[in-house]
Amino acid sequence: MNTSTDNHVSKIRNSLPLALCFAALTLIFNIAGMAWSTDISISLKQKATVQGVDIHLGEISRIDSVDPRWGQKLDRLVIAKAPQPGRSRQITVDYLRLRLKQMDLAPETVTLSGSQQVQVSREGLEVSEEEIAKIVDEYLRTNRIWGDAAVTIKNLQISDDRTLPKGHTTYQIEPPDHMRSLSTIPLAIVFDVDGKFKKRVKANVKVAALSSVVITAKPIGRLKPISVEDLKVEVMDLVGLPANVIADIDDIIGKRARRNIQAGEFLRPDLIEMPPLVKRGDMVVIVAETKGLKVTAIGEVKSAGRLGERVKVVNLDSNKRLSARVVDSKTVKVEF
């Protein structure tokens, strides 16, 4: 009796792993069969609008699936890149089938219906010409390219493609080199939307920058001191002029011409210079100071010099030749 019972129990134990293995395989195949036999219906729209950089299947179709997991996965499926903001592109049903095949979806599990192609548009906002003009005007004024000149925009040509996607928008302006001297300034305005989209808008601008400019009223000879009678002030457009034209007449009075200057020339720092305060043969006071001790002597200047320049002088008491810095027309200072 006991022997028979033991044999029966032994048979059950031996067959149990095989039965469990068979059950597990059956479950796996059933689950796989359910996954692949999921009934999916995709109905394409005729038109669709997207906002992002990608086109998702859920944006261009209606998706019905017995298994909601497949529905969610297909809803997020990237079909193609979205068109540029404000533009559109076509997605055909044949292209969609190819994308579904790339997901290893068996054709018999998917039913496609609706339109044979979808016109996909991307939302966008156009930056108006007025907004571009305001950006350019603010940039020119803020950067004071022509100093205190009164700047006005005479003409502005802007590229046509100015449509941006919706989002947080910032911009920066890329100017050309040597902008001050250009009659037409090619600016590039680079827009950034959410750090994901960039667009470069070209703006070619002609400006007038009116300011007072000092010009010669008559010819001035080389090394001749310049007086008020030699000059006149006119309002001129600084665009195209050298950057260092002189606008204040007080910056010129008391100086002299470095070369012959014709009438009607606008003055620049390189055309004028301060006359020397001392010249060869002048008698001056030589001053030497060190730690509370001050010594003076009479000297003779041996070379011309302007304020702050070093000149050669001879101490008439000791007959020594020294190098000293010009303090004024009567004084030079020896530095230790």
C-alpha positions in Angstrom: 0.0 0.0 0.0 2.7 2.4 1.0 4.8 1.4 -2.0 2.0 2.1 -4.5 1.3 5.5 -2.9 5.0 6.4 -3.1 5.2 5.5 -6.8 2.1 7.7 -7.5 3.6 10.7 -5.7 6.9 10.2 -7.5 5.1 10.3 -10.9 3.3 13.5 -10.0 6.6 15.1 -8.9 8.3 14.1 -12.2 5.5 15.4 -14.4 5.0 18.7 -12.5 8.0 20.6 -14.0 7.0 19.5 -17.5 3.4 20.7 -16.9 4.6 24.0 -15.5 6.9 24.6 -18.5 4.1 23.9 -20.9 1.8 26.3 -19.1 4.4 29.0 -19.1 5.0 28.6 -22.9 1.3 28.7 -23.5 1.0 31.9 -21.5 3.9 33.5 -23.4 2.5 32.6 -26.8 -0.9 33.8 -25.8 0.5 37.2 -24.6 2.6 37.5 -27.8 -0.4 36.6 -29.9 -2.5 39.2 -28.1 0.2 41.8 -28.7 0.5 41.1 -32.4 -3.2 40.5 -33.0 -4.1 43.8 -31.4 -6.8 45.5 -33.6 -5.5 49.0 -34.5 -7.4 51.5 -36.5 -5.7 54.7 -37.8 -7.8 57.3 -39.6 -5.8 60.0 -41.3 -7.0 63.6 -41.2 -7.0 65.8 -44.3 -5.3 68.7 -42.5 -3.4 69.0 -39.3 -1.4 71.7 -37.5 1.6 71.0 -35.3 3.7 73.2 -33.0 6.9 71.3 -32.4 9.9 70.3 -34.6 8.5 66.8 -35.1 5.2 65.4 -36.5 3.6 62.8 -34.3 1.1 60.3 -35.5 -1.4 61.4 -32.9 -1.4 64.9 -34.4 -2.3 63.9 -37.9 -4.7 61.0 -37.3 -7.3 59.4 -35.0 -6.0 56.2 -33.4 -8.2 53.4 -31.9 -6.7 50.3 -30.3 -7.9 47.5 -28.2 -4.7 47.7 -26.2 -4.4 51.3 -24.8 -0.6 50.8 -24.5 -0.3 50.5 -28.3 -2.5 53.5 -28.7 -0.3 55.6 -26.5 2.8 54.3 -28.2 1.5 55.1 -31.7 0.2 58.5 -30.5 3.8 59.6 -29.7 5.3 58.0 -32.8 7.5 60.5 -34.7 6.4 60.3 -38.4 8.7 63.0 -39.9 10.2 66.4 -39.2 7.8 69.3 -39.0 7.9 72.0 -41.7 9.4 75.4 -41.0 7.0 77.7 -39.0 4.3 79.1 -41.2 4.8 76.4 -43.9 3.4 73.0 -44.7 4.2 69.6 -46.1 2.4 66.4 -47.2 2.4 63.0 -45.4 1.0 60.2 -47.6 -0.6 57.0 -46.5 2.2 55.1 -48.2 4.8 56.9 -46.2 2.8 56.1 -43.1 2.8 52.4 -43.9 6.6 52.5 -44.2 6.9 54.1 -40.8 4.6 51.5 -39.2 6.6 48.7 -40.8 9.7 50.1 -39.2 8.0 49.5 -35.9 7.5 45.8 -36.8 3.7 46.2 -36.9 2.2 43.4 -39.0 0.1 44.9 -41.8 -2.9 42.7 -40.9 -3.1 44.2 -37.4 -3.5 47.8 -38.7 -6.4 49.3 -40.5 -5.7 52.6 -42.3 -8.6 54.8 -43.3 -9.5 58.4 -43.9 -7.5 60.7 -46.3 -4.8 59.4 -48.6 -2.5 62.3 -47.6 -2.4 64.8 -44.8 -1.4 68.5 -45.3 0.6 69.3 -42.2 1.1 72.9 -41.3 3.2 74.4 -38.5 2.0 77.3 -36.4 4.1 80.4 -36.6 4.2 84.1 -35.8 5.6 86.6 -38.3 7.9 89.3 -37.0 6.6 92.5 -38.6 8.7 95.1 -40.5 7.7 97.6 -37.8 9.2 95.3 -35.1 12.4 94.8 -37.0 12.7 98.6 -37.6 12.3 99.1 -33.8 14.9 96.6 -33.0 17.4 98.1 -35.5 16.7 101.7 -34.3 17.2 100.7 -30.7 20.4 99.0 -31.5 21.9 102.0 -33.4 20.9 104.4 -30.7 22.0 102.3 -27.7 25.5 101.5 -29.2 26.1 105.2 -30.0 28.1 104.2 -33.1 28.3 107.9 -34.2 28.5 109.3 -30.7 26.0 112.1 -30.0 24.8 112.3 -33.6 21.1 112.4 -34.4 20.6 109.0 -36.1 17.6 108.3 -38.4 16.9 105.3 -40.6 16.6 106.4 -44.2 15.9 103.0 -45.7 15.5 99.4 -44.4 15.4 96.2 -46.4 14.4 93.1 -44.5 14.5 89.4 -45.6 11.0 88.0 -46.3 11.2 84.8 -44.1 10.5 86.2 -40.6 8.2 83.6 -39.3 9.0 82.0 -35.9 7.4 79.2 -33.9 5.4 80.1 -30.8 7.4 80.3 -27.6 9.8 82.5 -25.5 11.7 84.6 -28.1 15.0 86.3 -27.6 17.4 87.9 -30.2 20.9 89.2 -30.7 22.3 91.4 -33.4 25.5 90.5 -35.3 27.0 93.7 -36.8 29.7 93.9 -39.5 33.2 95.2 -38.9 33.8 98.9 -39.4 30.1 99.7 -39.4 30.6 103.4 -38.9 32.1 103.9 -42.4 29.5 101.9 -44.3 26.8 103.6 -46.4 24.7 100.5 -46.2 24.9 98.4 -43.0 24.2 94.7 -43.3 22.9 93.6 -39.9 21.9 90.0 -38.9 19.2 89.6 -36.3 19.4 86.1 -34.8 16.1 85.0 -33.1 16.1 82.2 -30.6 12.8 80.5 -29.5 13.0 78.4 -26.3 16.6 77.6 -27.1 15.5 75.1 -29.7 14.9 77.1 -32.8 17.1 79.8 -34.4 16.3 82.0 -37.4 18.6 84.6 -38.9 16.8 87.7 -40.4 18.9 90.0 -42.5 18.3 93.8 -42.3 20.2 96.1 -44.6 19.9 99.6 -43.3 20.9 103.0 -44.6 21.1 105.7 -41.9 21.8 109.4 -41.5 23.9 110.4 -38.5 23.9 114.2 -38.3 26.3 116.1 -36.1 28.4 119.2 -35.9 31.8 118.9 -37.6 34.6 121.5 -37.6 36.0 122.3 -41.0 38.5 124.8 -42.2 37.2 128.2 -43.4 40.4 129.0 -45.3 43.7 127.4 -46.0 46.0 126.9 -43.0 49.8 126.7 -43.5 52.1 124.1 -41.9 52.9 124.9 -38.3 50.6 127.9 -38.3 48.7 128.4 -35.1 44.9 127.9 -35.6 42.5 130.6 -34.6 38.7 130.9 -34.6 38.8 132.8 -37.9 40.4 129.8 -39.5 37.4 127.5 -38.7 33.7 127.1 -39.1 31.2 124.5 -37.8 28.7 122.7 -40.1 26.2 120.0 -39.6 27.2 116.9 -41.7 26.3 113.3 -42.1 28.9 111.3 -40.2 28.2 108.1 -42.2 31.2 107.5 -44.4 33.4 110.0 -42.6 36.5 109.0 -40.6 35.6 108.1 -37.0 37.9 110.7 -35.5 36.5 113.9 -37.1 36.5 116.7 -34.5 33.1 118.1 -33.5 34.1 120.6 -30.8 36.0 123.8 -31.9 37.5 124.1 -28.4 39.5 120.9 -29.2 41.4 122.8 -31.9 41.9 126.4 -30.7 45.4 127.0 -29.5 46.9 124.2 -31.6 48.7 124.4 -34.9 48.6 122.6 -38.3 51.0 119.7 -38.7 50.8 120.1 -42.5 49.2 122.4 -45.1 45.4 122.1 -44.8 43.1 123.1 -47.6 39.9 125.1 -47.1 36.8 123.0 -46.5 38.6 120.0 -44.9 37.1 118.5 -41.8 39.7 118.4 -39.0 41.1 115.3 -37.3 43.6 114.8 -34.5 46.3 113.7 -36.9 46.1 117.1 -38.7 46.8 119.2 -35.7 49.2 119.3 -32.7 50.0 121.3 -29.6 52.8 123.8 -30.3 55.9 123.4 -28.2 55.9 125.2 -24.8 59.7 125.6 -25.0 62.1 125.8 -27.9 65.8 125.7 -28.4 67.5 128.7 -26.8 64.8 129.4 -24.2 65.9 130.2 -20.6 64.0 128.1 -18.1 64.1 127.2 -14.4 65.4 123.7 -13.7 63.7 122.1 -10.7 65.0 119.0 -8.9 63.2 117.5 -5.9 63.9 114.6 -3.7 62.6 113.7 -0.2 61.8 117.2 0.9 64.8 118.8 -0.7 64.2 121.2 -3.6 66.9 122.6 -5.8 66.6 125.1 -8.6 68.9 126.4 -11.3 68.8 128.4 -14.5 69.1 126.4 -17.7 69.1 126.8 -21.4 66.8 124.6 -23.5 68.6 122.6 -26.3 65.5 121.0 -27.9 61.9 122.0 -28.4 59.2 120.2 -26.3 55.5 120.2 -25.6 53.8 119.9 -22.2 54.9 116.7 -20.5 57.6 115.9 -23.1 61.3 115.4 -22.2 63.8 118.0 -23.5 67.6 118.5 -23.2 68.7 121.4 -21.0 72.1 122.7 -19.9 72.5 123.8 -16.3 74.3 127.2 -16.7 75.9 127.0 -13.2 77.5 123.6 -13.7 77.4 123.4 -17.5 76.0 119.9 -17.1 73.6 118.6 -19.8 70.4 117.1 -18.3 67.1 115.5 -19.4 64.0 117.2 -18.0 60.3 117.1 -18.4 58.4 120.3 -19.6 56.1 121.7 -16.8 55.2 125.0 -18.5 56.8 127.6 -20.8 59.2 128.7 -18.0 59.9 125.5 -16.0 61.3 122.0 -16.6 61.7 119.3 -13.9 64.5 116.8 -13.5 63.2 113.4 -12.3 65.3 110.9 -10.3 
